[in-house]
Amino acid sequence: MKYVSTRGQAQPLGFSAAVATGLAPDGGLFLPESLSDISALWPKWSGLSYAELCFEFMRIFATDIPTDILRAIVARSYNKFDHPDIAPLVQLDDRTYVLELFHGPTLAFKDFALQLLGNLYENQCALSGESINVLGATSGDTGAAAIHALLGKPGTAIFILYPDGRVSPLQERQMTCTGADNVYAMAIEGSFDDAQAALKEIFSDQRFRTTQRLSAVNSINLARILAQCVYYLYAWLRLPDAARAEVEFVVPTGNFGNVLAGWLLQQMGVPIPGFKIATNQNDILYRLFTTGEYRVAEVQPSLAPSMDIQVASNFERFLYYSLGQDPARVRSTMGNFKHTGVQVFTDFNRDNFTASRCADSEIAGIIQRIHGQFGYVVDPHTACAFKELSPDRVSVVLATASPAKFPDTIQQAIGINPIHPSLELLKTRPIVKHRLKADTAGIAKFVADHAV
């Protein structure tokens, strides 16, 4: 299977090459040349463990990796999770479920894809004999998960940009207190969007990315989106048949990658009825899916910092399909948006989506309500998803992070101080971070000076 760029001006690549490249050379994002129809396969997968299901799904796409090697890579990727189900589906009442995606090494849903991606990188380095330098930008959880996926792996270095002072203290400690020699946590002045813009500019310099052997770890990486498809399928297969037919997955999201993975699975023949996009007060996706207008606004720091985003990178993948897989139209649309900061859509399909917006002032009340009603504690991002559940559908809410990562918010809301041993250990370690301006040249020089 080959992978093509959404902008149509890059050479199609095999799976491993597309993963290693990350962002396509033409500035687009890689997608399968055609989406596989798995409608005849998923009925056979209902009894599989999470790792077995992931292997069966990924073997459809990772066709250039020998089967036995891929199976071993997948098995290693899920052996550090602290729940036997990996992604347990918790039922709160007859119409409400929570898919817990925070049982990985960094207590956030990003572990599902990044543990796999880290092992894919390690395998690639072993095969090629060449090192790889991984560069990413994060609004909170991605950076920690990426770092912990590559800790100490030979032949790798990882550089993570994050907005200084705009991630939670524990999220920052997960990135800066590892003690690993191949990790560089780079605190950037400004917002996540500033960091992400610098990252994209660096990747647009083909000579630099080639000489430094750069690869992208953000959700722009193809492997991340495919790996995230698996937990939707795992949860859907565990629902009662009646619930499957009317379920809506409710997804806290800022960069659109998490909900895109579920939508792609639907396009592959899994009959998931719909998705709800749950945003915080940085609501560009809410505005897009309710009005059709995609307009950048100023980022407002919030209690749900991983969604403090105004430019949703993965929307380009959805746009590619919405525009009839026409790269020229994608290039024109993205070029106009980059120039003006606004794009009005009249012809893209929103039928599978609803959307909600949650202000900071509402988060504590939602945490209180869910705890009072169900005795269940949710983190601020998951609280945003509980803002509006459809009375006409069964809801599966994606719990994207452990409450223990946001103890101040939880303590203020319900008087409980959630703790996790791994986070408590981080508090005893020194913070090591590199403060930089959101300046592309300065960031590129730092990467070049420390690359392996």
N, C-alpha and C positions, 0 to 999 in steps of 0.2 A: 504494500500500500504506500502511495506517495502522499505528501503533504504540500499544500499550495498556500501562497500568501493571499490574504484578503485584498491586497492591492495589485496582485497579478503581474508584478514586474520582478519577481525573484524565481530562481530555478526551483522546481519541485524537488523535495528531499525525502529520503527515507525517514523512518521514525527516529532512530538514534541521532541522525544528523540534524533533524528539526529540533529535537530536544536540546542538543548541544548548542545550536545556534540561538535559540530563544526567540528574540525579535527578528523577523525576517529582514534581509538586507534592504528591502525597499520601504521599510518602516511599517509594514503590515504585520499581521498575526497569522501563524500557521493554523491550518485546519485540514482535516482529511479531504482528499480529492473528492470523495463521495462518502456519505454517512452509511455505515453498514445497517442493514435491517436485521435486528436481533429478535424479531417477534416469534420466530420458531425456536429460539434458544432459551429465552428467559424462563419458560415454564419448566425446563429441566433443572434450573438452578436454585429452586426454592429451598432446598435443604442444605445448601452449602454454607460452610463457615465464611466469615468475612474474607479471610485471606484466600480461600479457594475461589470465592466469587470474584474477587479482584483479579486473580490470575486468569480465570476464564474470560473475563471481560477484556483485560489488557492484551491478551494474546491475539485478539482480533486486530489490534492496532500496532502492536510492537512486533511486526512480522519479520524484522531483521535480527531479532534476538532469539537464539536457540531456546526451545521450550523448557529444557531442564534448567537453564540459566535463569530464564524469566521467572520460573516457579520459585527458585531459591531467592531471587531478589525480592519478590513479593512477600515471601515468608519472613525474611529478615525485616521488612518494612513495618510489620505489625506485631513484632515480638516485644515491643517496649510500651505497649498500652496496658493500663492498669485495670481493665475490665475484660472478662473473658469473651464478651460479645463484641468487643472493639467499639461498636457503635450501638449501644443498647437503645431500644425503643421503649420508652416509659409511658404507660397509659395513665392520664390524669382523671379522665371521666369517659363517658361513652363516645364523645365526639372530639376529644382532645388528646393528642399524643405529643411527647417531646422526644426528638431524636438527639441523644446526647453525643456531641461530637468533641468532647473535651477530655477524653481519657488518654490522650497521647502524652509524649514527653514534655510538651510546653503547655498543656491544658487548653488547647484551642483547636478548632477544626482544621487549621492549616497543616497540622501534623499528618493528616491523612494523605495529602499529596506530597508533602515535602520529605517525609521519611522515604517514600518511594523514589522521589527525584534524586535525593542524596545517594541512594544506592545505585541508581542508574548512572549517575556521574562517576561513582567509584568504579563501576564495571567498565565504563568507557575509558577511564584513565588507565586501568589495568590492561585493556586490550590495545590501546594506542601507544602506551608508553609516554604519553604527553600529559603535562599538567593542565589544569583548568582553573580559571579565576571567575568566580561567580559574583555577579553584581546585582543587587536588588534595592528596592525602596519599600518602606513599610509605614503604615499608619499605626502599627502596634504589634499584631500577632504574627504577620508573615515573617518579619525579621527574626524573631525568636525561633520560630519553627524552622526556618531555613538554616540558621546558625546551628541549631541542635541536630539537624540532618547531616551536617558536614563536619561536626566537631572532630578534629584530629585525623580526618581521613587523608591518607597520603596523596600527594599530587594536587591538592586543592587549597585554595584560599577563598574566603568569602568576605565581601564588602557590603555592608548594609547601611543605607542612608535612612535616617529617620528624623522627623521634625523635633528639634530640641525643645523639651518642656511640654510637648503635646502628646506624649504617650503616658500611660499610667506608670507610677514608680516601679511596680513589679514587672511590667512589660519591659521597661528599660533595663532592670537588673537581669532579666533573662537574656538580654543581648550583650550586656557589658560585664557580667561577672562570671564568664565561663572559664577564664584562665587559659584558654586554648591559644596557641601561637598562630593558628591559621585564621583567626577571626578578627575582623576590623569593624567595630561599631562606630559609625560616622554620624555625629549629631549635627544636623543641618539647620542653619537659621532659616525660619520660614515655615511653610506648611508642607504637608505630604505632597500636594500637587507640585510645589516647587522642587521637591526632591525627585519626583517622578519625571518632571520635565527635563531635569538635568540628566537623569538616567537615559531617557530616550534620545537626547542629543548625543550623549556619549556613544550609544549603540549605533547612531546614524553615521559615525565616523568609521567606515569600513576598514581603513588601514589600522586604526587604533585597536578595534575589536579583534582583528586578526592577529596582530603582533602580540597583543596581551592575552590571547586565547580566552576571550570573554564569553560568558554565557549568562542568560537572564534567569532569575529565580522567581520573579513576580508571576502573577497569574496570567501574564502574557505568555508564559511557557506552556506549550501544548500539553505536556505530560501532566501538569497540575489540573487542567480542566478535565482531562479524561479520567484521572484518578478520582476526582470528586464526583463523577457520575455514579461511582460504585455505591456510595452510601445512600443515595436516593433509591437505587434498585434494591439494596439490602433492606431498607426500611419498608419499601412498598411490598416486597415479597412477604414480609412478616405481618402485614395488615390482614384482617379478615376480608374475605372476598367482597362483602358488601361495602366495606370502607374503601377498598381499592377503587371502586367505581365512582366514588364521590369525593375523593381526597383532594385537598389543596395543601401543598407544601408552602409553609410560611417562612420566608428566608430573610434574615437580617443581612443587608448587603450595602456596600458603598461602591465597590469596583465592578459590580455586575458578574464577576466570575463565578461566585457560588450559585446563584440562581441560573446562570447560563448552563452550568453542568447538568442541572435537572432538566432544563428545556431541551438540550441536545439529546438526552436519554429518551425523552418523549418523541423526538424526531426519528429516533432509531427503532421505534415500534413498541415502546413500553407505554401502555395507555394511561398515563397520568393525566387526570382531568385539568389541573391548573396549578398556578403558582401565584403567591402574593409576595411582592417586593416590599420589604419593610425597611424604611429608612429612618435615620434620626433627623435632627433639624437641618442637617446638610442634605437637602432633599432633591437634588437634581434628577434622580431617577423617579421619584414620586411625581415631580412636575412633568417629566417626559411622558410617563405612562398614563397620566391623567389628562394632559393638555396637548401632547404631541410636540411640545417645545423643549428643546435641549439647550439650556442657557446656563453658562457659568455664573456663579455668584461667589461672594467671598466666603471662605471657609470659616465656620464658627466652631471654636473648640467646644467639645461636649463631654458628657459623662460616658458616652459610648465612642471612644476615640478611634477605634478601628474603622469606623464609618465616616470619619471626618474627611471626606473626599468630594471634590466637585467635578473631576474629569474621570469618568468610569472607563478605564482602558478596554475592558472586555466587551463593551457595547459594540465595538467595531466588528466583532465576530457575529453578533446577532444581526447587525446592520447588513453584513455580507449576504446572509440568507434572506433578509427582508427585501433587499434590492435585487433579488433574483440571481445571486451569485455573480454579479456583474462588477468586476474589479474597477472598471473605469468609473462607474457611478460611486463606488466606495471612495476612490481617490478624490473625486470631485467633492463629495460630501465632507470628508474629513479635512480636505484642504480649506474649504469654506469655513468649517467650524474652527479650525486652528487660527484662521485670519480674523474672524468676527466674534468668536466666543458664543455664537448662537446658531442653531439650526432648527428649522421648523419642519416636521415630518407630517405628511398627509397620507402616505401610502404604505406605512409599515404595519405589520399585523400585530395588534395588541390583544387578540382574542384569548390567548392563554394566560394573560396576566391581569391581576389587580394590584393595587399599591396602597400603602399607608405611610403616614408621616408621624413621628413621635418627637415632640419637643423635650428639651432637657427637663423642663418643669413637670413633665408627666411621668418621668422614669421612676422616681421614688414611689409614687402612688401605685404604679403598676406592680413593682416588686412587692409592695405591701399587699396588694390584692391577690396576687398569685400565691403568696405565702399563706395568707389568711384562708383562701379558698381550698388550696390543695396541700398545704404544708410543704410546698416545694420552693426552693430558692433559685432565682434566675439572675444572671449577670445583667448589666445594663443593656448590652446589645440584644440579648434574647428578650429582655423586657420590651424593647421596641417592637418585636414581632408579636407580642401579646396585646398590642394597642387595639387592634381590631381583628377579631376572628369572625369568619363568615358563619352566620347561624344556619346556613343552608348546606354546609359542607362539613365533612370530617377534616379537622386541621392537624397537620403534623408540623409542629414548630421546630425549626432547627436551632438547638442550643449550641451557640458557636464558641462559647468560652466558659471556663469555670468561674463561678462567683468568687472563688478565692483570689482571683487576679485583680479584683476590684473591692477590696475589703472596706475602704472608706465609704463608698456608696452604699454597700450592703448594710454596714453598721448604722449609718444615718437613717436608712429606710426602715429596717426591722429590728435593730438592736442586736444583731448577730454578727460575730466576727468570724467569717469563714477562713479556714486555714488549710494549707496543703504542705506536707513535709518538704517537697522540693522547693517551694517558694520560701519557706522559712530558712532553709539552708542558704539560699542566695543572699539573705540579709546579713550574713556573716562574712561575705566576700567583698573585696574592694571593687569599685566601679572603674573600668578602663574604657574610656571613649575618646574619640577624636573630634573636636569641634571644628567645623568648616562652614564657610559661607555656601549658599546655594549657587555656586559659581562652577560652571561646567569645566573650565580649564583647571581650576584648583582641585576639583574632585578627580579629574582624569590624571593629574600629576600624582596625587596621593595613591591612586590605584597602581599606576606604573611603578612608583617607588617601592611598593610592597607586594607586587604580584609574584607568583611563584613560576 
